[in-house]
């Protein structure tokens, strides 16, 4: 910082208790702030060297803790006193990470952060404090807070590298078709997510559906949208070539929803993208009308995840649209899968937090993968272990070789031993493969004799409480 830029800064007259802070020279404080900045800075893989002057500091991007952390740079230091804030305000690189905590008033306004960052690329976070902040029950209040943030963000969208909204109510989220205009040439990560879906009578349902599409972000690589935003903006991905991550959340078809969303729409929107991860969360697709499965290719999908899905039909619709492009891993989290009768693709299968009333033996019947992860599933019990290899040696997942069990307590050591033993006694790999890896954590207590048996009969074994 040039000395001329500091002439206007002088320690204010404050009580003597702050004498130690005020006695530090501006030049020393400037070096301290720069040191802290460098400690918090990480190289941003989204920005090329041509976008920033090599003599300038690389703007902040990566966040390893929640954005509402009281230790977040630069907000923690700038909140010490107005003098420190004035010194830091003259360095635009400090303010390229704009954070708005909706339920925690800040002495530093969002508008000031946009102004202090000058013309540098921005990473914007709009969220709430952990735990306490998610108890917000007034969607109208939250919607008004987001509206104030959008008033400041809207003219600065063209210089954003990433935009993250994480709120309680989907009705509080901005609408891409109405709120995002122009081109954002450096935008790589766009996230508009909420904890709850649109409530009945959501004001978003009243938007004029004929509004023209006026936004593009050709360099986008990661996209997380609520169902209404995804359904209302099918043109978003037309100019995108390198999308690797897509998550669509919260949609329930009803006569009040002006935009329809089908599994076909999700898959066809990502056609010919180098997609690696596709996550579908709490979606009830529109079943009206007739449509054929997507003929487009989903190139190289590695992970397909279903979170909080209440209907087996919605899962099967998505799987049907995958065509021949089977992902390597499939994840089911807090979803109802007990009646999932279609063949489950993927070499690696995850069940996470599946309720006790779900029968996992049904979706496992047609699965031909080799690695199974089960986490915090009350339905993982002795009956399921018997189904993994029946007494005659026939198995519902004959290729299973690697089994990871975490935080499951409704199975017995005896039943697990029996499953391993029966599969070891099968000589035909076309009937059942032997268990080559068994990792258990957070399960029932294991006696020393049983531990010795597993170590002798499973090549790679571990069991921790």
C-alpha positions, -999 to 999 in steps of 0.1 A, spaced: 0 0 0 13 34 -9 20 59 19 -4 83 2 -32 58 7 -26 57 44 -25 95 51 -62 95 59 -58 68 85 -50 78 120 -56 60 153 -90 73 167 -93 87 202 -105 58 223 -102 48 259 -68 40 273 -77 3 275 -71 2 238 -37 19 240 -18 -13 231 -37 -17 198 -35 20 189 2 22 196 11 -2 168 23 17 137 1 14 106 31 -1 87 34 -29 113 -3 -37 113 -2 -38 75 25 -64 76 6 -84 102 -25 -84 82 -6 -94 51 10 -123 70 -24 -136 82 -38 -132 47 -10 -153 32 -16 -180 58 -53 -181 49 -48 -180 12 -48 -210 -11 -42 -211 -48 -74 -210 -66 -75 -237 -94 -103 -219 -111 -82 -188 -119 -56 -188 -146 -23 -168 -144 -35 -145 -172 -65 -133 -151 -44 -116 -124 -14 -94 -124 15 -115 -112 26 -88 -88 -7 -90 -69 -17 -114 -43 -40 -143 -53 -75 -136 -39 -89 -159 -13 -110 -189 -22 -109 -221 -3 -128 -224 29 -119 -253 52 -143 -243 80 -179 -230 79 -182 -195 65 -198 -183 97 -168 -192 118 -158 -163 140 -122 -169 130 -128 -163 93 -103 -139 76 -107 -110 71 -138 -105 92 -123 -115 125 -95 -90 123 -116 -62 108 -141 -65 137 -115 -57 163 -120 -19 159 -128 6 133 -91 16 129 -81 -19 119 -111 -21 96 -101 12 78 -66 -1 73 -78 -35 59 -104 -18 37 -77 -2 16 -64 -36 5 -89 -50 -20 -74 -85 -20 -86 -90 15 -123 -86 5 -126 -110 -25 -144 -136 -3 -177 -120 5 -197 -137 33 -232 -129 44 -245 -146 75 -282 -141 74 -290 -147 111 -259 -130 125 -256 -92 121 -221 -81 111 -204 -47 116 -192 -51 81 -219 -47 55 -221 -68 23 -222 -37 3 -189 -25 18 -172 -58 9 -182 -55 -27 -169 -19 -28 -136 -27 -10 -128 -56 -34 -127 -31 -63 -127 -50 -95 -111 -83 -84 -128 -117 -89 -152 -127 -61 -163 -157 -42 -197 -151 -25 -212 -171 4 -247 -165 17 -256 -189 46 -266 -191 82 -247 -200 115 -244 -238 121 -272 -254 141 -288 -223 156 -292 -205 123 -312 -234 107 -341 -230 131 -355 -201 110 -392 -207 107 -402 -175 89 -396 -178 51 -408 -143 45 -381 -128 67 -354 -150 52 -366 -141 17 -363 -104 25 -327 -109 38 -317 -127 6 -333 -100 -14 -310 -73 2 -280 -94 -6 -291 -99 -42 -294 -61 -46 -257 -59 -39 -246 -91 -57 -266 -86 -89 -243 -59 -105 -212 -79 -94 -222 -113 -108 -199 -109 -139 -168 -109 -118 -178 -138 -95 -157 -170 -96 -181 -189 -72 -215 -181 -57 -229 -202 -28 -264 -198 -13 -273 -222 15 -305 -212 32 -335 -228 50 -363 -223 26 -361 -229 -11 -386 -200 -16 -358 -177 -3 -334 -186 -31 -329 -162 -60 -343 -173 -94 -318 -177 -121 -342 -166 -148 -352 -134 -129 -321 -124 -109 -290 -135 -131 -283 -114 -162 -254 -110 -186 -223 -131 -187 -201 -144 -159 -170 -155 -178 -151 -166 -147 -179 -184 -128 -169 -220 -121 -191 -229 -91 -228 -220 -87 -247 -233 -57 -283 -224 -49 -294 -248 -21 -317 -250 8 -326 -273 37 -364 -274 28 -383 -274 -5 -408 -248 -17 -438 -245 6 -473 -244 -9 -480 -210 -24 -444 -202 -29 -440 -167 -44 -416 -182 -69 -445 -200 -85 -459 -166 -96 -429 -157 -117 -437 -148 -153 -426 -180 -172 -421 -160 -204 -392 -140 -191 -363 -142 -216 -331 -161 -207 -303 -136 -203 -275 -153 -184 -244 -174 -194 -215 -189 -175 -195 -209 -201 -167 -219 -177 -190 -236 -151 -178 -269 -137 -199 -274 -105 -236 -268 -103 -260 -273 -74 -296 -261 -79 -330 -265 -63 -355 -282 -85 -375 -251 -95 -343 -233 -106 -332 -262 -126 -365 -267 -143 -370 -230 -150 -336 -226 -166 -330 -254 -191 -308 -230 -212 -282 -227 -184 -260 -256 -196 -263 -248 -234 -230 -228 -234 -213 -250 -207 -187 -276 -219 -169 -287 -188 -195 -295 -161 -182 -322 -138 -206 -320 -108 -244 -316 -108 -267 -317 -79 -305 -311 -81 -325 -309 -49 -360 -304 -36 -388 -307 -62 -423 -320 -58 -446 -320 -89 -479 -303 -83 -505 -283 -102 -491 -251 -86 -456 -256 -100 -452 -237 -133 -422 -257 -144 -421 -295 -149 -391 -316 -140 -386 -352 -151 -357 -376 -147 -353 -373 -185 -348 -335 -181 -320 -339 -156 -301 -364 -177 -306 -347 -211 -296 -313 -196 -262 -328 -188 -258 -344 -222 -223 -347 -235 -209 -330 -204 -178 -346 -188 -200 -353 -157 -183 -372 -129 -209 -367 -101 -247 -366 -103 -267 -362 -71 -305 -362 -69 -319 -351 -36 -355 -352 -23 -370 -351 -58 -405 -363 -68 -404 -361 -106 -434 -351 -127 -450 -382 -141 -475 -365 -164 -473 -369 -201 -453 -394 -220 -416 -393 -227 -389 -416 -239 -357 -422 -219 -329 -398 -226 -309 -408 -257 -281 -384 -248 -249 -396 -234 -238 -390 -198 -201 -392 -203 -180 -410 -177 -202 -406 -146 -183 -419 -117 -208 -413 -88 -246 -413 -89 -262 -405 -55 -298 -405 -43 -304 -386 -11 -337 -384 7 -357 -400 -21 -392 -411 -9 -402 -430 -40 -386 -460 -57 -402 -450 -90 -382 -417 -91 -350 -437 -85 -359 -462 -112 -367 -433 -137 -333 -419 -132 -315 -452 -136 -335 -459 -168 -323 -426 -182 -287 -435 -177 -287 -458 -208 -255 -478 -211 -234 -453 -192 -233 -471 -158 -216 -452 -130 -188 -467 -110 -204 -459 -76 -241 -457 -65 -250 -440 -32 -284 -443 -14 -288 -419 16 -319 -416 37 -339 -430 8 -367 -456 6 -351 -485 -14 -370 -515 0 -391 -520 -31 -364 -511 -56 -368 -541 -79 -346 -529 -109 -310 -540 -113 -286 -517 -94 -256 -508 -115 -221 -499 -103 -191 -518 -89 -193 -499 -56 -226 -495 -37 -233 -473 -6 -262 -475 18 -262 -446 43 -288 -440 70 -314 -463 55 -344 -468 79 -351 -500 98 -383 -508 78 -364 -511 45 -354 -545 32 -319 -541 16 -320 -577 2 -344 -565 -25 -321 -539 -41 -292 -562 -36 -308 -590 -55 -297 -579 -89 -265 -561 -79 -233 -574 -95 -207 -551 -79 -179 -561 -56 -176 -534 -29 -205 -527 -4 -205 -499 21 -232 -498 48 -232 -468 72 -257 -462 101 -284 -485 87 -307 -501 113 -319 -525 86 -285 -541 83 -292 -572 105 -288 -609 107 -316 -616 82 -297 -595 56 -265 -613 63 -282 -646 57 -295 -632 24 -260 -623 13 -253 -661 11 -280 -686 15 -275 -721 30 -272 -737 -5 -244 -713 -14 -265 -691 -37 -260 -654 -31 -280 -622 -39 -247 -604 -46 -223 -631 -58 -194 -608 -68 -192 -592 -34 -156 -593 -21 -152 -561 -1 -176 -553 28 -174 -521 49 -198 -519 79 -199 -486 100 -221 -476 128 -245 -505 125 -255 -524 157 -284 -546 147 -263 -575 135 -245 -602 154 -210 -614 152 -223 -650 148 -243 -641 117 -214 -622 101 -191 -652 107 -217 -675 91 -219 -654 60 -181 -653 56 -179 -691 63 -206 -700 37 -190 -679 10 -156 -695 18 -171 -730 14 -185 -722 -21 -160 -734 -48 -178 -719 -78 -172 -681 -81 -202 -679 -103 -223 -686 -72 -205 -665 -47 -171 -649 -43 -151 -651 -10 -149 -621 12 -114 -606 7 -118 -575 28 -139 -568 59 -138 -535 78 -162 -530 107 -163 -499 129 -188 -489 156 -205 -523 156 -210 -549 183 -182 -560 206 -158 -585 192 -143 -612 214 -107 -622 210 -115 -657 197 -138 -643 170 -112 -617 161 -86 -644 156 -111 -664 134 -117 -634 111 -80 -626 109 -75 -662 97 -103 -664 72 -104 -628 57 -72 -616 40 -78 -580 49 -96 -575 82 -102 -548 108 -127 -543 136 -128 -511 158 -155 -499 182 
